[in-house]
Amino acid sequence: GSPSRLRVSLEGSRVAVRPALSQSHTHAPMLSPILLVAAAATRSPGILNRRAMLSVTTAAAVAGRVAPSLAAEPATFAQRFSVSGNISPLPPLGQYSRYEDQLSTPKGSKALSLPVRFDFPQQLLQIGRSLGGIQFVDGSSGLKIYVLRASLPGTSLAETPKKWFGEAIFSPDGQIAREGVEIDAYKVTSAKELEAPAGAAEARRRLALKYTVITPANQRATDRFAFVDAYEVDGIAYLLVASGGATKWEGGEKERCERVADSFFIGRGA
């Protein structure tokens, strides 16, 4: 590919060069510059050996120094502290219900657990409870809700670059990928700070996503949109992802996903 279609990213402690994501992009194996340089040195040993060694040393130093602060930790299920959450109907009956629960916190957190709640369309079903997380799906429309968490990269929620959220949510090691969703492309289209409701964690942010998935049945690319509502507690981002298909987005899915995101609440803890 041409230079304009390549990007350099930091994955763990490895610097990777890969094609830039696009609507037609299919994930390709990532090659470390160390391996690229080594391969070049093998082809021309008399000329490139010293240059190759310098490049390997530089790449290793860059990876070791920069990656820990920039690499996004994969966003995985925010684990329930309880055996199961509480679901109660909201008026008017038959439209929305409220999910309330407690989330476990990482070791070293000030609170042992954090209260969580959100409203969801009543026809959604909770799935994957045995995994300890919170996930709902509408089997008819395809609307999905995930509650995830990831450690922030040493910045506050407000100062974290919006691209970090996309990298965390759509990481190959993240929860969405673990659920068997193949991501072809994604983009964080907007981000803004929100005022948190009374009793909630003070730092709150709302993001909008557009992404493309490959359907397993026929390998077709399908666009989806999502709202992400995020709170920060003790350096951890707690994320509610509410997503719907692009074909039904303006026909009601956008409104439903936004209501779910608006209702998301993470408490400050004890």
Secondary structure, 3 states (H helix, E strand, C coil): CCHHHEEEEEECCEEEEEECCCCCCCCCCCECHHHHHHHHHHHCHHHHHHHHHHHHHHHHHHHHHHHHHHCCCCCEECCECCCCCEEEECCCCCCEEEEEEEEECCCCCCCCEEEEEEEEECCCEECCHHHCCEEEECCCCCCEEEEEEEECCCCCCCCCCHHHHHHHHCCCCCHHHHCCCEEEEEEEEEEEEEECCCCECCEEEEEEEEEEEECCCCCCEEEEEEEEEEEEECCEEEEEEEEEEHHHHHHHHHHHHHHHHHHCEEECCC
